[in-house]
């Protein structure tokens, strides 16, 4: 193992040291390599690929085979970051046996070092079995996109006292089950701070404010590559979509007018 390789132990170490954890999504070899070289701590092969790569209207249609295909490509680009595979809808919900089998596929076939799955206490049997066979689990509570139909849309969770208490209880249960960290998605900043303070393991926020132990974003959102919609919590650090659009338009124009290819692009 490389000396500077980020491992599951570094999540707790960074929280204990008061250092923020960085995580981004990747779905292909090239982007994975760029993210890895930039020094991001962890790379998540998210089921968000259903929307930002495959063009689905939600994450629900994503299959295990699609996830494995992309995770294998990302694995080839990631050398230092901790690699996590995102369990897609119905790959783990039905029973622990399914969860163990599909988590094992991420490790055995794609080379992932951990898996992420959505849900709190209701998913404890699945989480415990995955951890028991030696696969680290990243929890995910708050807005859980695979439950979009149950929630009636992508809405902030934990705004009332009862739901806030359930989320804190879920977070504690995930920690007790052995999760190495928990993603908090789209919950109020104050609640995220309370959850973070209540846990020994780190929290990774996405739309949960600055009081979490770290942050994760969907990379196509961060770089402006996916333009169908932009969540409120996203900060765009680049506008790659427009850069690509302009490059494609220039190629079209130069090809049609005979500017490209020039002599420097031709063989003698």
C-alpha positions as CSV (number, residue, x, y, z in Angstrom):
1,X,0.0,0.0,0.0
2,X,1.3,3.5,-0.9
3,X,2.6,5.5,2.1
4,X,0.1,8.4,1.4
5,X,-2.9,6.2,0.6
6,X,-6.0,7.3,2.4
7,X,-7.6,4.5,4.3
8,X,-10.7,3.9,6.4
9,X,-8.7,4.7,9.5
10,X,-8.0,8.2,8.2
11,X,-11.6,9.3,8.5
12,X,-11.6,9.0,12.2
13,X,-8.1,10.4,12.5
14,X,-9.0,13.5,10.6
15,X,-12.1,14.1,12.7
16,X,-10.1,13.7,15.9
17,X,-7.5,16.1,14.6
18,X,-10.1,18.7,13.6
19,X,-9.2,18.3,9.9
20,X,-11.9,18.5,7.2
21,X,-12.5,15.5,5.0
22,X,-12.9,16.0,1.2
23,X,-15.0,13.7,-1.0
24,X,-16.1,14.0,-4.7
25,X,-17.9,11.7,-7.1
26,X,-16.3,10.1,-10.2
27,X,-17.7,7.9,-12.9
28,X,-14.8,7.4,-15.4
29,X,-11.1,6.9,-15.5
30,X,-10.0,10.4,-16.7
31,X,-12.0,12.4,-14.1
32,X,-11.0,9.9,-11.4
33,X,-7.3,10.5,-12.1
34,X,-7.7,14.3,-12.0
35,X,-9.6,14.2,-8.7
36,X,-7.0,11.7,-7.2
37,X,-4.0,13.8,-8.3
38,X,-5.7,16.9,-6.7
39,X,-5.4,15.1,-3.3
40,X,-9.1,14.6,-2.6
41,X,-9.4,12.2,0.4
42,X,-12.2,9.9,-0.9
43,X,-13.9,9.2,-4.2
44,X,-17.5,8.0,-4.4
45,X,-18.8,6.2,-7.4
46,X,-22.3,7.6,-6.8
47,X,-25.5,6.3,-8.2
48,X,-25.9,9.9,-9.2
49,X,-24.4,8.6,-12.4
50,X,-27.9,7.7,-13.4
51,X,-28.8,11.3,-13.8
52,X,-25.5,13.1,-14.7
53,X,-24.0,10.3,-16.9
54,X,-26.8,8.0,-18.1
55,X,-29.6,10.6,-18.5
56,X,-32.2,9.0,-16.2
57,X,-34.7,11.2,-14.4
58,X,-33.7,9.8,-11.0
59,X,-31.2,7.4,-9.5
60,X,-33.9,4.6,-9.2
61,X,-33.2,2.9,-12.6
62,X,-29.5,2.4,-11.9
63,X,-28.4,-1.2,-11.9
64,X,-25.6,-3.0,-10.1
65,X,-24.0,-3.9,-13.5
66,X,-24.0,-0.2,-14.4
67,X,-22.4,0.7,-11.1
68,X,-19.7,-2.0,-11.4
69,X,-18.9,-0.9,-15.0
70,X,-18.2,2.7,-13.9
71,X,-16.5,1.7,-10.6
72,X,-14.0,-0.4,-12.5
73,X,-13.1,2.5,-14.7
74,X,-12.8,4.8,-11.6
75,X,-10.6,2.3,-9.9
76,X,-8.1,2.5,-12.7
77,X,-7.8,6.2,-12.2
78,X,-7.7,6.3,-8.4
79,X,-4.3,5.5,-6.7
80,X,-4.3,7.5,-3.4
81,X,-8.0,8.3,-2.5
82,X,-10.3,6.0,-0.6
83,X,-12.7,4.4,-3.1
84,X,-16.4,3.9,-2.2
85,X,-19.1,2.2,-4.3
86,X,-22.7,3.4,-4.0
87,X,-25.2,0.6,-3.6
88,X,-28.1,1.3,-6.1
89,X,-31.8,1.0,-5.5
90,X,-32.9,-2.6,-4.7
91,X,-29.4,-4.0,-4.4
92,X,-29.6,-4.1,-0.6
93,X,-33.1,-3.2,0.6
94,X,-34.8,-6.6,0.4
95,X,-32.6,-8.7,2.6
96,X,-29.1,-8.9,4.1
97,X,-28.1,-11.7,1.8
98,X,-28.6,-9.4,-1.3
99,X,-26.7,-6.6,0.5
100,X,-23.7,-8.8,1.2
101,X,-23.6,-10.2,-2.3
102,X,-23.7,-6.9,-4.0
103,X,-21.3,-5.2,-1.6
104,X,-19.0,-8.0,-2.3
105,X,-19.2,-7.3,-6.0
106,X,-18.0,-3.8,-5.5
107,X,-14.9,-5.0,-3.7
108,X,-14.2,-8.2,-5.7
109,X,-15.0,-7.0,-9.2
110,X,-14.4,-3.2,-9.0
111,X,-11.7,-2.9,-6.4
112,X,-13.7,-0.6,-4.1
113,X,-12.6,-0.3,-0.5
114,X,-16.1,0.4,1.0
115,X,-19.7,0.8,0.1
116,X,-22.3,3.4,0.8
117,X,-26.0,2.7,1.3
118,X,-29.0,4.9,2.2
119,X,-31.2,4.6,5.4
120,X,-31.0,4.6,9.1
121,X,-32.1,2.0,11.7
122,X,-34.3,0.1,9.2
123,X,-31.1,-0.9,7.3
124,X,-29.1,-2.1,10.3
125,X,-29.4,-5.8,9.5
126,X,-27.9,-5.2,6.1
127,X,-25.2,-2.9,7.4
128,X,-24.2,-5.2,10.2
129,X,-23.8,-8.2,7.8
130,X,-21.8,-6.2,5.3
131,X,-19.4,-5.0,8.0
132,X,-19.2,-8.5,9.5
133,X,-17.8,-9.9,6.3
134,X,-15.1,-7.2,6.3
135,X,-16.4,-4.5,4.1
136,X,-16.5,-0.9,5.5
137,X,-19.9,0.9,5.2
138,X,-20.5,4.6,4.8
139,X,-24.0,5.5,6.1
140,X,-26.3,8.0,4.4
141,X,-29.3,9.8,6.1
142,X,-31.4,12.9,5.6
143,X,-32.5,13.3,2.1
144,X,-32.1,9.8,0.6
145,X,-32.6,10.1,-3.2
146,X,-33.6,6.5,-3.5
147,X,-36.7,7.3,-1.4
148,X,-37.7,10.2,-3.5
149,X,-41.2,8.8,-4.2
150,X,-41.8,8.3,-0.5
151,X,-40.8,11.9,0.3
152,X,-42.7,13.4,-2.6
153,X,-39.6,15.1,-4.1
154,X,-36.1,16.2,-3.2
155,X,-36.9,18.2,0.0
156,X,-34.9,19.2,3.1
157,X,-35.3,16.7,5.9
158,X,-35.3,17.2,9.7
159,X,-37.0,20.5,9.8
160,X,-39.5,19.5,12.5
161,X,-38.5,18.3,16.0
162,X,-39.7,14.7,15.6
163,X,-37.8,14.1,12.4
164,X,-34.7,15.8,13.7
165,X,-34.7,13.4,16.7
166,X,-35.2,10.4,14.4
167,X,-32.2,11.5,12.3
168,X,-30.0,11.9,15.4
169,X,-31.1,8.5,16.6
170,X,-30.4,7.0,13.2
171,X,-26.9,8.5,13.1
172,X,-26.1,7.0,16.5
173,X,-27.5,3.6,15.4
174,X,-25.3,3.7,12.3
175,X,-22.3,4.5,14.4
176,X,-23.1,1.7,16.8
177,X,-23.5,-0.7,13.9
178,X,-19.9,0.0,12.8
179,X,-20.2,2.6,10.0
180,X,-17.0,4.5,9.6
181,X,-18.8,7.8,8.7
182,X,-22.2,9.1,7.8
183,X,-23.3,11.3,4.9
184,X,-25.9,14.0,6.0
185,X,-27.8,15.2,2.9
186,X,-30.1,18.3,2.8
187,X,-30.7,18.8,6.5
188,X,-30.6,22.1,8.5
189,X,-27.1,23.4,9.4
190,X,-27.9,23.4,13.1
191,X,-29.1,19.8,13.1
192,X,-26.0,18.7,11.2
193,X,-23.9,20.3,13.9
194,X,-25.9,18.5,16.6
195,X,-25.4,15.1,14.8
196,X,-21.7,15.8,14.3
197,X,-21.2,16.6,17.9
198,X,-23.1,13.5,19.0
199,X,-20.9,11.1,17.0
200,X,-17.4,9.9,17.3
201,X,-17.3,9.0,13.6
202,X,-17.2,11.8,11.0
203,X,-20.1,13.3,9.2
204,X,-19.9,14.2,5.5
205,X,-22.2,16.9,4.5
206,X,-24.0,17.6,1.2
207,X,-26.4,20.5,1.6
208,X,-25.9,20.2,5.4
209,X,-23.8,23.3,6.1
210,X,-20.3,23.9,7.4
211,X,-20.6,22.1,10.8
212,X,-20.0,18.6,9.4
213,X,-16.6,16.9,9.5
214,X,-16.2,17.1,5.7
215,X,-18.0,17.8,2.5
216,X,-19.0,15.8,-0.7
217,X,-20.3,17.1,-4.0
218,X,-21.3,15.6,-7.3
219,X,-18.4,16.6,-9.5
220,X,-20.4,17.4,-12.6
221,X,-22.3,19.9,-10.5
222,X,-19.1,21.4,-9.1
223,X,-17.5,22.0,-12.5
224,X,-20.6,23.0,-14.4
225,X,-20.6,19.9,-16.6
226,X,-24.2,19.0,-15.8
227,X,-26.6,21.8,-16.5
228,X,-30.1,20.2,-16.3
229,X,-30.5,21.7,-12.8
230,X,-28.2,23.0,-10.0
231,X,-29.1,22.3,-6.3
232,X,-29.1,25.2,-3.9
233,X,-26.2,23.7,-1.9
234,X,-23.8,23.5,-4.9
235,X,-21.0,25.9,-5.4
236,X,-19.8,25.9,-9.0
237,X,-16.0,26.2,-9.2
238,X,-15.9,26.1,-13.0
239,X,-18.2,26.3,-16.0
240,X,-16.8,23.4,-18.1
241,X,-20.1,22.9,-19.9
242,X,-19.8,26.3,-21.7
243,X,-16.1,25.8,-22.4
244,X,-16.9,22.4,-24.1
245,X,-19.8,24.0,-26.0
246,X,-17.6,26.7,-27.4
247,X,-14.9,24.3,-28.3
248,X,-17.4,22.1,-30.2
249,X,-18.8,25.1,-32.0
250,X,-15.3,26.2,-33.1
251,X,-14.5,22.8,-34.4
252,X,-17.7,22.8,-36.4
253,X,-17.0,26.2,-37.9
254,X,-13.4,25.5,-38.7
255,X,-14.2,22.2,-40.3
256,X,-16.9,23.7,-42.4
257,X,-14.7,26.6,-43.5
258,X,-11.6,24.5,-44.2
259,X,-9.5,26.0,-41.4
260,X,-9.2,22.6,-39.7
261,X,-7.2,20.5,-40.2
262,X,-4.3,22.7,-41.0
263,X,-0.9,21.7,-42.4
264,X,0.4,21.3,-38.8
265,X,-2.3,18.6,-38.2
266,X,-1.4,16.6,-41.4
267,X,1.2,14.0,-42.1
268,X,3.8,14.2,-45.0
